[in-house]
């Protein structure tokens, strides 16, 4: 039986918190959202290895806010639709004024 080691993320992703005290299981949603928003390819791979695609799908589709490029990335990786993301639906129902 193999034990899954904690992922190795770049500390710059978590610049605003005490990185060494990060609880990978208790703060899974926060970590997943942050890695997809600010991480690079290796960070996303580490995240997928540790949490698995189903856990990542659950966290990202229920996120309160994600940037549009992050949603597109998640759609490509997880093979789902834009409309599966709660934050995308919320943004569509609250349009911003047109920027000149």
N, C-alpha and C positions, 0 to 999 in steps of 0.2 A: 504494500500500500504506500503510495507516494504522498507526501505532504506538499501542498501548494504553498510556496514561499510568498511572502509579501512582495507586491510589485515594487520595482525600482523606478520611481518617478523623478524627473528633474525638479530640484527644489525651487526653481524660479516659478513654477506653477502655483506653489503655495507660499508665495512671498510674504503674505500678510498674517500667517499663523505660525505657531511653533510646530515645525515640521516633525520633530522627533516624537511628539506626543500625539500624532495623528492616529486615530483608531480606524483602521481600514474597514471594519465591519459595522461599527456603530454609525459612522459618517459616510456610508457607501454612496448615497445619493449625491452628497456634496462633492465627494471625490470624483465620481463619474462625470458630473456636470463640469467640474473645473478642468478635468483632463481633456474632455472634448472641446471645451472653449479655448484653452490656452496651451494644450500640450502639442507635441509633435508626433510624427508617425510612430516612433518607438514607444512613446508614452501611451498612445492609444492601443498599441499591441499589448503592452503590459497590462493595461486595464482589461482588455478582452480576455487575456489569459487568466487573470485572477478572478474576475467577476462572472465571465461568461456572457454570451450575447443576450440571453433572456433577461438577466438581471439588469444589464445595461439598457435594454429596450424599455423595461419597466421604469427605470429611473428617468430616462430622457423623455419618454412620451408624457410623463406626469410633471415634468419640470415647469416651474412658473415662468421662467424666461430663458431663452437660448437665442443666440444670434442666428440670422437666416443662413449664413454659411455653415454653421454648426449643424443646423437641422438638415441641410442638404447632405453633409458628410454622414450624419447618422442614417439618413435614408439610404444612402449608397451602401453603407456597411451592413446595415440591418435588414435591407431589402423590404422596406415598408414605404408608406405614402406620407406626404406632408401633412395631410389631414389627420394622421394618427397622433400628432403632437399637440397637446393641450395648449402650449404657448403659441403655436402657429394659429390655431383657431381663435384664440383670444385676440391676437394681433389683427386678424382679419375682421373681427367684429368691432374693433376700435380703431378705425382708420385715422391716420395722422393727417394734418393739413398738408396740402401740396407745397413742396419746397421749390421756390423759384430758382 
